[in-house]
Amino acid sequence: MKLLVLGGTKFLGRAAVETALARDHEVTLFNRGETNPDLFPDVEKIRGDRLGDLSALRGRSWDSVLDTSAYVPQASRASAEAVADTAGHYLFVSSVSVYGDLSGPVDEDTPLAQLEEGQPDDRLLEDFTNYGALKVLTEQAVTDAFSGPVALVRPGLIVGPHDPTGRFTYWPHRVARGGEVLAPAPPEASVQFIDARDLGAWLVDLSERRVAGAFNATHPGFSWSTLLETCREVSGSDAQFVWVDPEFLLEHEVGEWMELPMWLHSEDEGIHQTDVSRAVAEGLSF
């Protein structure tokens, strides 16, 4: 398979490229060359800005395009238009944040988010409040511009090698230090995430088979207690978990998601209650 990857040298794209090369696919990278520019020395690299000149992509043909790096519709539309008549398949990595109501369980039929009045459609706000709606518009731009089959993959939290955040790694590191560890109650609450290597391999699978459609993509879920007890078992620490009620955490202004990593309450709990049965039926494994 001839695979064009937009991005491909940072995190999820890097994992997908590693899988594609291991399967002897012919990979071309299109990016600005700002992140790990010397990675994959034997892979063809086309330098460019997807919001600028895309002429280097025109007239070339690929079996599939893997797009991991678009956050605004102008970017995805431009790249999809550039390869619309020469590529056989387009896979866009979106986000589970596209759903308008994340206060409870979500599946691919949950209504999508919309921009609020006054929110821009061409840039991400500093508080990220338009992130989900921008991803919706970016998905739509791809499906409108590309003439062939399109896959829309909506991951939850992605973890694993080269993760640029500390959202997951905080927990094994903190548990390994031992002692009393603050944990978000209730212990049986669900927490979902997916390893970039599992997700990257599945993206290549979908590209090989030119699968179309929208798919949520995360692990079906663990309980918080299972996650933390596994961290304790693996690290061999003496950690003691102190389960704190969410109301107490909110009362004391503990920040969700980043300050207490991965913890969500109330309006965003659906991120940890995502139905992935459609993706599993299409071959996603862990």
Residue pairs with C-beta under 8 A, 6 or more apart in sequence:
1 20
1 25
1 26
1 63
1 64
1 207
1 208
2 25
2 26
2 28
2 61
2 62
2 63
2 64
3 20
3 25
3 26
3 27
3 28
3 62
3 63
3 64
3 65
3 66
3 204
3 207
4 27
4 28
4 30
4 57
4 60
4 62
4 64
4 65
4 66
4 83
4 87
5 13
5 16
5 17
5 20
5 27
5 28
5 29
5 30
5 65
5 66
5 68
6 13
6 30
6 31
6 50
6 65
6 66
6 67
6 68
6 69
6 70
6 79
7 13
7 29
7 30
7 31
7 67
7 68
7 69
8 14
8 16
8 17
8 27
8 29
8 31
8 40
8 66
8 68
9 17
9 29
9 31
9 35
9 36
9 37
9 39
9 40
10 35
10 36
10 162
10 164
11 158
11 162
11 163
11 164
11 196
12 68
12 93
12 155
12 158
12 196
12 199
12 200
12 203
13 66
13 68
13 69
13 200
14 36
14 39
14 162
14 196
14 200
15 160
15 161
15 162
15 196
15 197
15 199
15 200
15 201
16 66
16 68
16 199
16 200
16 201
16 203
16 204
17 27
17 29
17 40
17 43
17 200
18 197
18 200
19 197
19 200
19 201
19 203
19 204
20 27
20 204
21 27
21 40
21 43
23 204
25 204
27 40
27 43
27 44
28 43
28 44
28 45
28 46
28 60
28 62
29 40
29 43
29 44
29 45
29 46
30 45
30 46
30 47
30 48
30 50
30 56
30 57
30 79
31 45
31 47
31 48
31 69
32 47
32 48
32 49
33 45
33 47
37 45
46 56
46 57
48 54
48 56
48 57
50 69
50 70
50 75
50 78
50 79
51 74
51 75
51 78
54 78
54 79
54 82
57 79
57 82
57 83
58 82
58 86
59 86
60 83
60 86
61 86
61 87
62 83
62 86
62 87
62 88
63 87
63 88
63 89
63 207
63 210
64 87
64 88
64 89
64 90
64 91
64 207
64 208
64 210
65 79
65 80
65 83
65 87
65 89
65 90
65 91
66 91
66 93
66 203
66 204
66 207
67 76
67 79
67 80
67 90
67 91
67 92
67 93
67 142
68 93
69 75
70 76
70 79
70 92
70 138
70 142
71 124
71 131
71 134
71 135
71 138
72 121
72 122
72 123
72 124
72 134
72 137
72 138
73 121
73 122
73 134
73 137
73 138
73 140
73 141
74 122
74 141
75 138
76 92
76 138
76 139
76 141
76 142
76 145
77 141
77 142
77 144
77 145
80 90
80 141
80 142
80 145
80 146
81 145
81 146
83 90
83 146
84 145
84 146
84 147
84 148
85 147
87 146
87 148
88 148
88 149
88 210
89 148
89 149
89 150
89 151
89 207
89 210
89 212
90 142
90 146
90 148
90 149
90 150
90 151
91 150
91 151
91 153
91 203
91 206
91 207
92 138
92 139
92 142
92 150
92 151
92 152
92 153
93 153
93 155
93 203
94 135
94 138
94 139
94 152
94 153
94 154
94 155
95 131
95 132
95 135
95 154
95 155
96 102
96 106
96 154
96 155
96 156
96 216
96 218
96 270
96 271
96 274
97 113
97 131
97 132
97 135
97 271
98 112
98 113
98 132
98 135
98 136
98 139
98 154
99 106
99 110
99 111
99 112
99 113
99 132
99 270
100 110
100 111
100 112
100 113
100 114
100 132
101 110
101 111
101 270
102 267
102 268
102 269
102 270
102 271
103 266
103 267
103 268
103 269
103 270
104 269
104 270
104 273
105 270
105 273
105 274
105 275
106 216
106 270
106 273
106 274
106 275
107 216
107 274
107 275
107 277
107 278
108 154
108 214
108 215
108 216
108 275
108 278
112 136
113 132
113 133
113 135
113 136
114 133
114 136
115 121
115 130
115 133
115 134
115 137
116 129
116 130
116 133
119 125
119 129
119 130
119 133
120 130
121 130
121 134
121 137
124 130
124 131
124 134
125 131
139 152
139 214
142 150
142 152
143 150
143 152
148 210
149 210
149 211
149 212
150 212
151 206
151 207
151 211
151 212
151 213
151 214
151 215
152 213
152 214
152 215
153 199
153 203
153 206
153 215
153 217
153 279
154 214
154 215
154 216
154 217
155 194
155 199
155 216
155 217
155 218
156 192
156 193
156 194
156 216
156 217
156 218
156 271
156 272
156 274
157 167
157 168
157 192
157 193
157 194
157 218
157 262
157 271
158 193
158 194
158 195
158 196
158 199
159 167
159 168
159 169
159 193
159 194
159 195
159 196
160 195
160 196
160 197
161 196
161 197
162 196
163 169
163 196
165 258
166 261
167 257
167 258
167 261
167 262
168 193
168 261
168 262
170 261
171 227
171 228
171 231
171 261
171 262
172 231
172 234
172 235
174 181
175 181
175 228
175 231
175 232
175 235
175 237
175 239
176 231
176 235
176 237
176 239
177 237
177 239
178 237
178 238
178 239
179 238
179 239
179 240
180 239
180 240
180 242
181 228
181 239
181 240
181 241
181 242
182 242
182 244
182 260
183 224
183 228
183 241
183 242
183 243
183 244
184 224
184 243
184 244
184 246
184 249
184 260
184 263
184 265
185 243
185 244
185 245
185 246
186 224
186 243
187 223
187 224
187 225
187 241
187 243
188 223
188 224
188 225
189 223
189 224
189 272
190 221
190 222
190 223
190 224
190 272
190 273
191 221
191 222
191 223
191 224
191 227
191 262
191 272
192 218
192 219
192 220
192 221
192 222
192 271
192 272
192 273
192 274
193 218
193 219
193 262
194 217
194 218
194 219
194 286
195 286
198 284
198 285
198 286
199 217
199 284
202 217
202 279
202 283
202 284
202 285
205 211
205 283
206 282
206 283
211 282
213 278
215 276
215 278
215 279
215 282
215 284
216 274
216 275
216 276
216 278
216 279
217 276
217 279
217 284
218 274
218 276
219 276
219 286
220 276
220 280
221 272
221 273
225 241
228 239
228 241
231 239
232 239
246 265
246 266
249 260
249 263
249 265
250 265
254 260
254 263
256 263
256 264
256 265
256 268
257 263
257 264
257 268
264 271
264 272
276 284
